[in-house]
Amino acid sequence: MQCDPIFIIWLALFKLTFILLCRACGSAEYKINEECCPMCSAGHRVYRHCSGDFSTTCVPCVKSTYTAVPNGLTMCLPCSFCDEGSRLRIKQKCHSAADAICEPLPGHYCMEPDGQNCRKAMKHSTCLPGQYINQTGTAFTDTVCNDCAKGTYSNGSFTFCRMHTKCESMGKVTVALGTNSEDSECRERHVKIFTIISFSLFVLLLLGLTLRIFYVKKNKQKQTNGL
C-alpha cells in the first residue's frame, strides 16, 4: 500500500513540532544538562543548577559585577568602567542589577554609543575664523560649522556671521577693509578744530611760562652780578 506524500510530510512536521515543544524550556527557565531550571533574578547568578527535586540555587552579584535580566549565568558580568582617558564620566553608577552608564565629559561628544551608554568620546570641533557655529555640539553630536557669506565675518566663536561695519555711513574713513574673520577698521574723517585750537593754546601757554621763568632768572642773575 502506497502512502500519501502529503500525509508523510504532515506527520514528520507534527513529530518535529512535538519534539521541539517537549525539549523547549519556559521563558523563565534555562536549559542545562537536558533539564529546564528556573532562572535567577536580575542582580543574582546561579550558584548551583537545579537537579531532580531541587531548584536552582542563586546568590547575589558581588561588588563591581551585575546581571541586568533574569539569567542562568554562573558568573555575574563585570561593570563597565567610565575612563577619563576615553573622555568619559559616570552618569549612573553600576549596581548588582544594572551596569554603569557612561557619558561624555563636558565639551565632548560620544563617538561609540552603545544604547544609552557611551564607550568613547571626543572633544567638540572648534570653528575656524571665517566660520560660525551653525549647530552647537551635544553629548551625541559634534559642532557643525558653516562659512561666512561675503560681506560678513566671524572669529569662529559667533553663532552667526556679523555684517562688516560701513565706516562711511558713520562719517568715518575706512582704514582696512573687513575680511571673513575681522570687521572693517575705521577712523575719524577729520580731527575736530576745537581739539587743535585747545592743544595749540596749551603749547603757547606753556612756552610763554617757560620764557617768563627764564627771563626772571636772568634778571636776578644780572642783579646779583652787579652787586
RODO-2510 file (C-alpha; in nm, 4 decimals, decimal comma):
residues 227
     n   res          X          Y          Z
     1     m     0,0000     0,0000     0,0000
     2     q     0,1437     0,3368    -0,1084
     3     c     0,1300     0,6217     0,1468
     4     d     0,0171     0,9711     0,0549
     5     p     0,3310     1,2002     0,0345
     6     i     0,1357     1,4905     0,1849
     7     f     0,0394     1,2734     0,4838
     8     i     0,4019     1,1703     0,5340
     9     i     0,5184     1,5358     0,5301
    10     w     0,2412     1,6398     0,7712
    11     l     0,3305     1,3528     1,0048
    12     a     0,7006     1,4483     1,0006
    13     l     0,6227     1,8127     1,0793
    14     f     0,3930     1,7097     1,3635
    15     k     0,6608     1,4837     1,5074
    16     l     0,9278     1,7567     1,4831
    17     t     0,6984     2,0123     1,6487
    18     f     0,6204     1,7697     1,9288
    19     i     0,9906     1,7040     1,9906
    20     l     1,0719     2,0776     1,9986
    21     l     0,7871     2,1517     2,2373
    22     c     0,8944     1,8740     2,4671
    23     r     1,2527     1,9938     2,4654
    24     a     1,1834     2,3694     2,4941
    25     c     1,2039     2,5449     2,8315
    26     g     0,9734     2,8169     2,9617
    27     s     1,0530     3,1859     2,9295
    28     a     1,1644     3,1994     3,2953
    29     e     1,3804     2,8861     3,2658
    30     y     1,7180     2,7932     3,1197
    31     k     1,8310     2,4555     2,9893
    32     i     2,1231     2,2729     3,1477
    33     n     2,2063     1,9005     3,1311
    34     e     1,8796     1,8344     2,9454
    35     e     1,6846     1,9922     3,2322
    36     c     1,4889     2,3187     3,2477
    37     c     1,5981     2,5098     3,5551
    38     p     1,4367     2,8279     3,6963
    39     m     1,6393     3,1402     3,6165
    40     c     1,7951     3,3612     3,8809
    41     s     1,6530     3,7133     3,9061
    42     a     1,8416     4,0253     3,7956
    43     g     2,1208     4,1069     4,0386
    44     h     2,1851     3,7374     4,1045
    45     r     2,3670     3,4431     3,9450
    46     v     2,3477     3,0652     3,9577
    47     y     2,5376     2,9102     4,2461
    48     r     2,4063     2,5551     4,1831
    49     h     2,1943     2,4301     3,8942
    50     c     1,8656     2,2584     3,9651
    51     s     1,8649     1,8810     3,9913
    52     g     1,5710     1,6468     4,0411
    53     d     1,3535     1,7881     4,3182
    54     f     1,5976     2,0737     4,3994
    55     s     1,5513     2,4133     4,2410
    56     t     1,8243     2,6486     4,1166
    57     t     2,0362     2,7985     4,3949
    58     c     2,1068     3,1704     4,3355
    59     v     2,3430     3,4170     4,5053
    60     p     2,3688     3,7984     4,4748
    61     c     2,6304     3,9529     4,2485
    62     v     2,9350     4,0805     4,4333
    63     k     3,0608     4,4400     4,4137
    64     s     3,1564     4,5675     4,0658
    65     t     2,9534     4,2926     3,8947
    66     y     2,5919     4,2731     3,7773
    67     t     2,3209     4,0852     3,5897
    68     a     2,0553     4,3090     3,4349
    69     v     1,7957     4,0420     3,3454
    70     p     1,6778     3,7019     3,4741
    71     n     1,9511     3,4552     3,3794
    72     g     2,1187     3,1178     3,4079
    73     l     2,4722     3,2558     3,4342
    74     t     2,7192     3,1083     3,6784
    75     m     2,9220     3,4315     3,6843
    76     c     2,7979     3,7902     3,7061
    77     l     2,9151     4,0363     3,4413
    78     p     3,1893     4,2921     3,5214
    79     c     3,0727     4,6545     3,5490
    80     s     3,1761     4,8983     3,2753
    81     f     3,4483     5,1488     3,3662
    82     c     3,3989     5,5123     3,2660
    83     d     3,7556     5,6013     3,1710
    84     e     3,8530     5,9697     3,1759
    85     g     4,1219     5,8810     2,9224
    86     s     3,8377     5,7994     2,6834
    87     r     3,6788     6,1372     2,7758
    88     l     3,4026     5,9746     2,9809
    89     r     3,2426     6,0218     3,3224
    90     i     2,9833     5,8268     3,5238
    91     k     2,6212     5,9150     3,4506
    92     q     2,4775     5,6224     3,6509
    93     k     2,6738     5,4057     3,8932
    94     c     2,6854     5,0301     3,8471
    95     h     2,4847     4,8162     4,0919
    96     s     2,4020     4,4484     4,1128
    97     a     2,1050     4,4718     3,8731
    98     a     2,2365     4,7284     3,6207
    99     d     2,5617     4,8186     3,4510
   100     a     2,7209     5,1629     3,4840
   101     i     2,6169     5,4219     3,2253
   102     c     2,8952     5,6436     3,0931
   103     e     2,8533     5,9825     2,9267
   104     p     3,0969     6,2225     2,7545
   105     l     3,2798     6,4831     2,9597
   106     p     3,1514     6,8426     2,9175
   107     g     3,2546     6,9835     2,5790
   108     h     3,2768     6,6342     2,4255
   109     y     3,0503     6,4074     2,2194
   110     c     3,0097     6,0292     2,2010
   111     m     3,1885     5,8537     1,9135
   112     e     3,0991     5,4962     2,0123
   113     p     2,7432     5,4839     2,1514
   114     d     2,6132     5,1571     2,2951
   115     g     2,2436     5,2074     2,3665
   116     q     2,2238     5,4596     2,6499
   117     n     2,5902     5,4007     2,7245
   118     c     2,8984     5,5543     2,5607
   119     r     3,2277     5,3725     2,5049
   120     k     3,4440     5,6569     2,3732
   121     a     3,4084     6,0336     2,3329
   122     m     3,5913     6,3155     2,1546
   123     k     3,6164     6,6910     2,2098
   124     h     3,3754     6,9087     2,0127
   125     s     3,5239     7,0622     1,6989
   126     t     3,6141     7,4328     1,7127
   127     c     3,5013     7,6549     1,4271
   128     l     3,7796     7,8386     1,2441
   129     p     3,7973     8,2166     1,1894
   130     g     3,5676     8,2888     0,8967
   131     q     3,3173     8,0289     1,0169
   132     y     3,0213     8,0456     1,2547
   133     i     2,8624     7,7829     1,4817
   134     n     2,5589     7,6551     1,2922
   135     q     2,4763     7,3838     1,5494
   136     t     2,6229     7,3660     1,8985
   137     g     2,7713     7,0272     1,9878
   138     t     2,5753     6,7958     2,2187
   139     a     2,6619     6,4787     2,4107
   140     f     2,5991     6,2736     2,0943
   141     t     2,6699     6,5189     1,8079
   142     d     2,9713     6,7263     1,7087
   143     t     2,9684     7,1026     1,6483
   144     v     2,8559     7,1993     1,2965
   145     c     3,0398     7,4954     1,1376
   146     n     2,9455     7,6943     0,8267
   147     d     3,1430     7,9522     0,6273
   148     c     3,0520     8,3205     0,6434
   149     a     2,8971     8,4792     0,3349
   150     k     3,0614     8,7705     0,1521
   151     g     3,0347     9,0968     0,3448
   152     t     3,0164     8,9230     0,6843
   153     y     3,2692     8,7970     0,9378
   154     s     3,3148     8,5726     1,2425
   155     n     3,6124     8,4921     1,4655
   156     g     3,4920     8,1312     1,4966
   157     s     3,3012     8,1732     1,8238
   158     f     2,9943     8,3531     1,6837
   159     t     2,6632     8,1728     1,6336
   160     f     2,6028     8,3883     1,3251
   161     c     2,8197     8,5992     1,0946
   162     r     2,8091     8,9741     1,1504
   163     m     2,7900     9,2389     0,8797
   164     h     3,1032     9,4464     0,8170
   165     t     3,0858     9,7966     0,9623
   166     k     3,0329    10,0633     0,6928
   167     c     3,2693    10,3356     0,8083
   168     e     3,1392    10,5966     0,5605
   169     s     2,7846    10,5651     0,6914
   170     m     2,9214    10,6671     1,0332
   171     g     3,1111    10,9671     0,8975
   172     k     3,4427    10,7883     0,9262
   173     v     3,7162    10,6697     0,6905
   174     t     3,7915    10,3019     0,6165
   175     v     4,1451    10,2203     0,7243
   176     a     4,1255     9,8459     0,6463
   177     l     3,8563     9,6520     0,4610
   178     g     3,6776     9,3766     0,6529
   179     t     3,7609     9,0101     0,5913
   180     n     3,5634     8,6926     0,6610
   181     s     3,7263     8,6806     1,0065
   182     e     3,7603     9,0519     1,1018
   183     d     3,5463     9,3645     1,0890
   184     s     3,6351     9,6768     0,8919
   185     e     3,8718     9,9214     1,0662
   186     c     3,7570    10,2844     1,0787
   187     r     3,8991    10,6201     1,1936
   188     e     3,7603    10,9703     1,2267
   189     r     3,7457    11,1621     0,8977
   190     h     3,8645    11,4989     1,0441
   191     v     4,0239    11,5997     1,3702
   192     k     3,7969    11,8473     1,5422
   193     i     3,9046    12,2126     1,5140
   194     f     3,8339    12,2664     1,8839
   195     t     4,0874    11,9991     1,9735
   196     i     4,3541    12,1586     1,7535
   197     i     4,2935    12,5075     1,8937
   198     s     4,2939    12,3821     2,2526
   199     f     4,6190    12,1973     2,2020
   200     s     4,7806    12,4991     2,0298
   201     l     4,6780    12,7344     2,3125
   202     f     4,8171    12,4915     2,5681
   203     v     5,1508    12,4776     2,3861
   204     l     5,1671    12,8572     2,3560
   205     l     5,0824    12,8996     2,7247
   206     l     5,3483    12,6502     2,8258
   207     l     5,6053    12,8246     2,6047
   208     g     5,5123    13,1660     2,7476
   209     l     5,5547    13,0452     3,1054
   210     t     5,8895    12,8902     3,0206
   211     l     6,0152    13,2146     2,8660
   212     r     5,8835    13,4156     3,1613
   213     i     6,0669    13,1959     3,4105
   214     f     6,3839    13,2154     3,2046
   215     y     6,3608    13,5989     3,1826
   216     v     6,3065    13,6348     3,5603
   217     k     6,6022    13,4101     3,6423
   218     k     6,8244    13,6018     3,4009
   219     n     6,7368    13,9401     3,5575
   220     k     6,8070    13,8060     3,9038
   221     q     7,1409    13,6777     3,7896
   222     k     7,2322    14,0217     3,6439
   223     q     7,1356    14,1954     3,9679
   224     t     7,3427    13,9532     4,1664
   225     n     7,6472    14,0028     3,9424
   226     g     7,6034    14,3904     3,9679
   227     l     7,6275    14,3700     4,3434
***
